[in-house]
Every structure is written in structure tokens, then in C-alpha cells.
Amino acid sequence: MTSKDAEVPMHRVAVASFAGTTIEFYDFFIYGTAAALVFAPVFFPALGTAAGTVAAFATFGVAFFFRPVGSILFGHFGDRLGRKRTLVATLLLMGLSTFAIGLLPSAETIGVLAPVVLVVLRALQGLAVGGEWAGAALLTTEYAPAHKRGLYSMFPQLGPGIALALSSVTFLVTTLAMSPEAFREWGWRLPFLISILLVAVGLYIRLKVDETPVFRQVESRNEQVRLPFVTALRHQWREVLLTGGTLTMIFAFFYIGSVYLTSYASSAPGHGVLGLSRPTVLVGGLIGALVFAGTCVLSALWSDRHGRRRVILVGNVLAVVAGPLAFAIMQPGNAVSFVAGMVLLMVVVGIPYGPAAAYLPEIFAARYRYTGAGMGYNLAGILGGAVPLIVAPPLTAAFGGIGVGVYLAALGLLSVLCVLALPETKDEVLDGTVPASAPV
């Protein structure tokens, strides 16, 4: 580490990674909450309640298909121009897209153009968040001391949990402060519009951090590759697929818990199965988000002692049992059983998610690390984020909630098999050389 690297306090790097990730995922999650609560009547009124809800969830899933594109696009610039500048770009793109959704007229006002523009803006959100996670993970792991890499890499992992909590609180306040009619007409827009203030704060913090020492080493040796996407697939295509499979369970449990359960537990006609009030559902989401964040902290710390692979494997194994069990626990349909089921899902997802920001960067070579880690992570987003949200409503209609639980268990088994095929990486050196786990 050079004297210049030593001048950058790790707490500043951690805050920059945490703040940016929290803001980007807050923007991403408020869309999911709005999709579950109001997007069906606002943007898809002609489809009716049930079909409109499916369409709203489908627009949420659009972002997952654009996330791998974002990982390739921003990964290219992150591996060639640097982590810091790329992260500033992803934050701006996400912030402006989210603000625009808050201003978008309803289908009642501009007709079919409303859902079309909504899908375009959601795709831009997908591009932004697809480029965000890998860069935020690299920002901490490439600065952190080797023996504390798990500790510092937990900061970008805290972003989704805190963002989900902020999203739940924001919608809870707007729900309690106005009538259902006012919330549907304009209240849901407030979380989207307010987010622009958070983006300004995030940009200020990120601009205060220097480029990572590992990228500067790659740059000083003139080792940037011309096409990081092609190079990553040529040398580590197997790792891209396996890391995607390893993290599939994380996405499935998290988005079923944070997005689908908002609709599943609702009392809205044509929406919910459990029949709970909107404030109860949002409070349950808030509790689940905080439990998820706390679990991420513990598991990231454990990974410095016991290894990334082992901790992730424990979470994936537990998922095979926890999926059906969580939906069985929720069957009584009261607030306590709903929160208990939600907490179980979030504990299980937090165990492997905590070490993931250290594990993926340790697997890929520095010259295409941004791209490789981003592709693996966002491949999991399609398999575990988009697909489950599309199949969950028909599974519930055919088999009840237990059908979704069994589906989650199957994805947990897939993730178990994939992580078993990957190496341990805790002791890898991230100095810009090729990891021992990476073929040349």
C-alpha cells in the first residue's frame, strides 16, 4: 500500500460505499413497494386488479433483465477508467430515473404511453443498479486490509437492508398521513421525488473518495483490457455462472420477502391472501429489513474467521428448509405469524449476503473484476429476482403460499450445488495480480 493509499481513512471509504448503495437500492425498492400497492390501478387500470398486479410485478422484473447489461456497460468503464467515476455515473442515472417516475402521469392522463415510459425508466434503473453493486463492493474490498476484508465489505451489503427499511418507513408515513384515495392519486409519488435529495448527499460523499489502490496498480502497469466482458468470459466463464447460481437463493428470498409479500399479505381486494392492513405489512417489512441488515453484519464478520464459502454454504443449506417453513408459519394470517415468516426469510438471506461483497471480488482477476463480479451478481438477479416474482402469483393461485415456499427451496438447493463447486477465497491477495482461483 502506498503512502497515498494510507491517507484515505477506511471509514470514509466505508461510508461512501454504504451511502451510495443505500440510496441506489432505496430508489430501486420504492418502485417495488409502489408496484405492490398502487401501480396496478395507476398504470394498468384496463387490465383489472389481478392482471394489473401481475403486470406491475412484471415491470418491476424488467430491471433484473437490464441489470446484467448494466454490469457489462458500467463494468467496462469501471475496469478501464476506474471504480470511482463509474460509481458516480450509476448514482446519477438511478437518481434521475427515479425522480422521473415520480413525475410520470398516470394511464388515465396519457393512456398507453404511461406504462411504456414506466418500463423505459425501470430499465434505466436496472442499468444503474446493475453497475452499482460490483463497484461498491470493489470500493471497500480493494481498500480493506486482507484480514478485515469481510468486515469492511459488509458496508455495501448493509445498503439493501437499510434501503428497504427507509422505503417501508417512507410509504408507512405517507399511508398514515393521507387517505387511500390521496395516496393513490399523488401520495405514492413523494418517495420518488424525495429521493433526489438523497442522491445529492450520496454524490457529495462519493466525490470525496479517491480511486482504489488496486485499480491504480492495474493502471500503472497498463494492464487494463480492451474488452473486459470478453476477457472475463474467456478466462472465467465458469466462475460467472457458478457465482450467479450461488447467489440465486439470495435474490429469490429477498425479493419474495420484500416485494411479493407486500401484496401477498395485503387486505386489498383481489391482491392479498393473508388480509392484513397496509400499515401492518409495511411494519413487517421494516422489521424484516432491520433483521436482514443485522444478519449481514454478523455473517460478514464470521467470514473473516471461518471463510466466505463456508458461511455462504450455511445460508444456502438453511434456505432449503426455510422456504416452505416460512410460508407455513405465515398461514394463520395474523400480524405475528406474518412478521415471524418474514424474519425467517430475511435471516436466511442475510447469512450468505454478508460475505458476498468480499467473495465475488476475491474470485475474479483485477483487470476485469468489476465486470466479472457484476455479471455473476446480476445473473443471479434474473434467476432469483425477476423469475420468482413472475411465477409467485400463479403458484399461490394453484397451490397456496406453500407452492412459493417449495419453489424457494428448489432455488436454495441450486445455490448449494453451485457454491460447492467454488473455492475458498478468504486469503486471496487483491493487489492487481491474478487470483489463484482464476485460470489465466
N, C-alpha and C positions, 0 to 999 in steps of 0.2 A: 504493500500500500504506500503510495507516495505521500509527501507532506501535504499536498493539496487535498488528497482524499481525507487525511486525518483532520483537516479543518472543517469538514462537514459533519456536524453532530448527527448521530444516528436518530435522535429524537425528531430532528427536523425532517429527515428522510421518511421516518415512520408516519409523521403527521401528514406529510404531503401525499403519501400513498393512501393512507386511511381516508383523508378528506376527499380526495378526488374520486376514489372508488365509492365511497358513501353517497356522494352527490350523483354520480352516474347511475348507480343502482336505485337510488331514490326515484330518479326520473323514470327508470325502467319499470319499477314496481308500481308506481302510482297508476300507470297505464293498466296493469293487471287488475288492480283493485277497481278502477273505474270500469274496466271491461266486465267484471263480475257484477257490478252494481247497477250501472246506468247505460252502458254503450248499446245494449240491445234496443231499447226504445229511442235513444237519441240518434243512432246512425243506421239502424236496421229495423225501423218500425213496420215495414211492409211484410217482414218475414214472420211476424208473430213472436210470442215470448220465447218458446222453446227453441225454434230455429234461429231466432235473433241472438240468443245466448251462445249457441254453437258458433255462429258467425263472429260474434265478438271475441270468443276464445281463439278462433282461427286467426283473426287479425293480431292477437297477442302472439300467436305462434309464428307469424310471418317473420318476426325479428330473429327467431332462432335460425331460420334458414339463411338469413343475411349475416349472422354472426361469423360463420366461417369465412365469408367473403371479406368481412371487416378484419378478421385476423390475418388474412393474406395481404390485404391492401395496406393496413397500418403496420403489420409485421414487416412488410418490405421496407417501409420508411424507418421503422424502429431499428431494424438491423443494419440499415445503410446510413441513416442520418443521426440516429441516436434515440434513446428512450424518452428523454425529457420533452423534446419538441413534439414527438408523436403523441405523447400523453396530453399535451396542451391542445392539440388538434382534436383528439377524441372528446375531450371535455366540452369544447366549443360546439362541436357537431351535435352532441347529445343535448346540451342546454338549449340551443336554438330550435331543434326539432320538438323538444318537449314544450317549449313556450308556444310554438306554433299550434300544437294540438289544443292548448288551452284557448286559442283564438278561433279555432275551426268552427264554422257554422254547422248546424245540425242538418240532417236529411230533410227535415221539414222546411228548411230555408233554401237550400241549394240542391236538393234532390240527390241523385245518384253520385254527384260529384263529391259529396261529403265523405262517404265511405272509401271512395277511390283515393282522395287526398289523405285520409286517415291511414290507409295501407302504405302509401308512399312515405309518410312521416314515420310510421312504425318501422319501415325498412331502414330508414336513416338511423333510427335509434339502434337497430340491430347492428348496423355497420359500426357505430360508435362503441357500443359495449363489447362488440367482438374484438376491437382493437385495444380496449381498456385493460382487461384483466391481466393479460400477459405482461404488458408494460408496467403496471402497478406492482405485479409480483417481482419482476426483474429489478425494479427500482429499489426494493428492500433487500432481496437476496444477493444482488451484486454489490451492495454496500456492506452487508452484515458480516461480522466475524463468523468463521466457519462453525464454531461450537454454539453460536446463538442464532443460526440461520432460521431455525424453526420459530424461535421467539419473535424475531423481527418480521418474518414473513406472515405472521398472524395478522398484522395490521391491515393489509388489503383484504384479508379474509373476514375481518370484522365489518367491512363496508356493507355487504348484503344484509347482514343481520340488523345492523343499526338503521340501514335504509328502509328495511321492511317495517321496523318499529316506527320510524318517522312517518312512513306512509300511512300506517294504521292510525297513528295519533292524528295526523292531518285530516284524514277522512272521518275519524271519530268526532273531532271538534266541529267540522262542517256539518256533519249529520245531526249533532245535538243542537247546533246553533240555528238551524233553519228547518222549515217544513220539508217533507218529502218532495213536494212539488217544486219548491225553490231549489232544492238540491239537484233535482233532475234538470231544471231549466238552466241554472247557471252555477250553482254551488260546487259542482264537481270540477269546474274549471279552475278554481282557486289554487289547488295544489300544483297544477301545471304552471300557472302564471308565477306563483311564488318561487318556483324552483330557479328562476333566473337570478335571484339574489344569492342563492347558494352557489350557483355556477361562478359568479363574480368572486366569491370568497375562495372557492377552490382554485381558480386561476391565479389569484394572488399568492396563495401558498405554494403552488407548483412552480411558479416562476422564480421562487426563492431557492430552489434546489438545483445543484449542478448535475451535469451528466454523470452516469455511473462510472466508477473506476474501471470496471471490466470492459465496458464499451470503449473507453478511451485507450485501453491497451490494444483492443482489436483494431481501432482506428489508427493508432500509432504504428502498428505493424502492417497497415494497409491490407487487412485480411477480410474486409467486407466482401461478401459475394455479390455477384451481379443480380442474380435472381434467387433470393433466399427461399422462396416457395419451392422452386425446382430442386435446389440443393438439399433442402430438408427432406423432401420426399425421396430423393435419390439415395441419401445416406441413412435416413431414419424413418422410413415409411412405416415400418413395423411398430416403432415406438409411438408414432402419431395415432395409429389405430388402437393400440393397447391402452394408451393413456385416455383416449376417448371412451373406450369401453370401461375402464376403471372408474371414471367419474360419472358415468351414465346414471348410476343409482343416486348420486348426489343431486343432480338436476331433477330427476323424477320425484324424489321425496320432497325436495324443497318447493318445487312449483305446484305439486299437488297440494302440499300443505299451505302455501302462501297465496295461491290463486284459486285453484279449483274448490278448495274447502270453503272459500268465501261464498261461493254460490251454493255448494252442497249443503251448508249449514243454515242457509238463509230461510226466512219465512216468506219471502216474496212469492206471489202466485206464479206457478209454472217454473220456478227456479229451484227452491230448496227441498231437501229431503228431511232434515232434522227440525226445521221450523223454528229456528232461533231468531231473535231480533238482530237487526243490523249492528247496534252498539255491542251486543254480546259477542257477535262474530268478530268484530274489529278488536275488541279487548282480548279475545282468544288469540288473534293474530299477533297482537302486541306482546303478549306473554310468550308465545312461541318464538318470536323473533329474538327476545332477550335471552331465552334459554339457548337458542341456537348460537348466539354470539358468545355466551359464556362457555359453551362446549367447545367452540373453536379455539378459544384461548387455552383451555386445558390440553386439548389434543395436540395443538402446535407445540406446546411446551414438552409434552410427553415424547414427541417425535425427535427432539434433540437428545433425549436419553435413550429411547428404545428403537428409534429408526422410523423413517417415514412409511416405508412399505408395511411394516407390522401394524402400525396404528391404523392406516387406511384399510388394511385387511380386516381388522377387528370390526370397524364400522360397516364394511360391506357384508360380512358374515351376519351381523346382527340384523341387517336390513331384510334378510330372507325371512326372518321370523316377524319382524316388527311391522311389515306392510299389512298383512292380514290382521295382526293383533290390534293395530291402531284403529282400523275401521270397526272391528268387533267391539272395542272399548267405547266407540262413539255411538253405538246402536241405541242405547237408552234415549238419546236425543235431548239431553239436558245440558246446561252450561258446563257443569263439572266434567261430564264424560267427554264433551267436545274438547275442552281445554286439555284434558288428560291425553286424548288421542293426538292432538296437535303437538303437545310437548314431546311425546314419544317419537313422532316423526322427526322433529327438529333436533332432538338429542342424537338420533341415529345419523342424520345427515351432517351434523356438526363434527362428529368424530373423524371422518375422512377429509372433511373440507378444511379443517385447521391446517394440516401439513401440506395440502395440495400446492400452495404457492411456493413452497420450497422444493417439493418433489419434482414438479414438471420442469422448472428451470435447471435443476440438477441433472436431469436426464438428457437434455439437448445441448449440443455444442454452441459456444458463444456466438459464432459468426452467423448462425441462423436461429438463435434461441428464442427471440421474440416471436418469430413466425411458427416454429415448431411447437412451442408451448401453447401458443394461441390456437393453432389448428386442433391439437388434441383436446383442449378445453372446450372449444366451440363445436367440435364434432359431438361431444357429449351433450351439448346444448340441444342439438337436433334430436338425438336418440332419447334423451331423458327429459328435455324441456318441451319441445313442440309436440312430439308424438303423443305422450301421455295426456296432454291437455285436450287433444283431439279425440282420443279414444275413451277418455274417462266418462263423459256423459252417456254414450251408448252402453258402456259396460255397466254403469249404475242402473240404467233403464232395464237392462236384461238380467243382471244378477244381484243388484243392490251394491252397496258400498264394498262388500267383501270381494266383489269382482275386481275392483280397482286395487284392493289390497293384495290380491293374488298376483295381479299384473306387476305391482311394485316388487313383490318377492322375486319374480322371474328376472326382473332387471337387476335386483341385488345379486342374484346368482351369476348373471353375466359379468358383473363387476368383480366378483370374487375370482372368477376364472381368469380375467384379464390381469388383475394385479398379481396373481400368482406367476404370471409369465414375465413380469418385470423385475429388475434387480433392486437391491437396496442402494440408496444414493447418499446417505447421511454424510459420508466422509469425502464426497466428491470435491475437487478443487475448482472453483469458479474464477480462474484467473485469465480466461480467454483461450485456454488450450482446450483440446477435445476431451470430454469426459471419458472415463474408462468404459462406461456403458455404451458409448456411441461408436459404431463402426466408422472407419474413415474411407 
